[in-house]
Amino acid sequence: MGEHKILITGAEGFIGRNLTKEVLKEHSPRDVLLFVKKGNAENIKKLKEITVKQKVIIREVDLVTKEGLNNFDFQPDIVFHLAGSTDTSKGDHRANDVGTKNLVDVLNLQNKKAHLIYTSTTAVYSGRRDASWPIGEKTEPLPSNEYGRSKLRAEKYLIKKAKKGKFRLTIVRLSTVFGVGTRHDGLFSILKRYINDGSFIARLNWPGLTGLIYVGDVVK
């Protein structure tokens, strides 16, 4: 990657911890800033275990309220924006769209060399009429829940800001990410618990389909 100032939001999350580990192999800790969700003590502890030997700055923020977003002297030219709400069972997903707007407004990216990478989701297609065919480049987004809608709103805002600010933008619509250390209340943990408990739910012939991608491949 060369010499860059790198910001990783959601660094305490599943993908964030794996990405942080790889970034610190190639970059000096002084050139890396990690944003973590304020109050997420368990995952922040896991992140600190990864970064314990490096003096990397970890900053607790709340993207929705803007708490922690002010008064920091760090202008990144690469932003891995991973932070957001991923629990589809929750009703509040403002971290995805409002949080993204607050982050970009604070960073004020006006540099053609700056590059923002945003992790979106294939949930933006969850309401498509014909699910018998795989999602392709020409599939039109049609989210059926607030999680997908909030992610799509964030995408549209970023596209508008990138055109105005002339910074580079990459949007990655991820399918289901797996690997060691997924969220304790996520899909894989719940299925494992159902199987171990002999629950009939784990034996249901669910008609839905999902793509799977390994977290190491996402990071690469």
Disulfide bonds with the S-S distance in Angstrom:
none
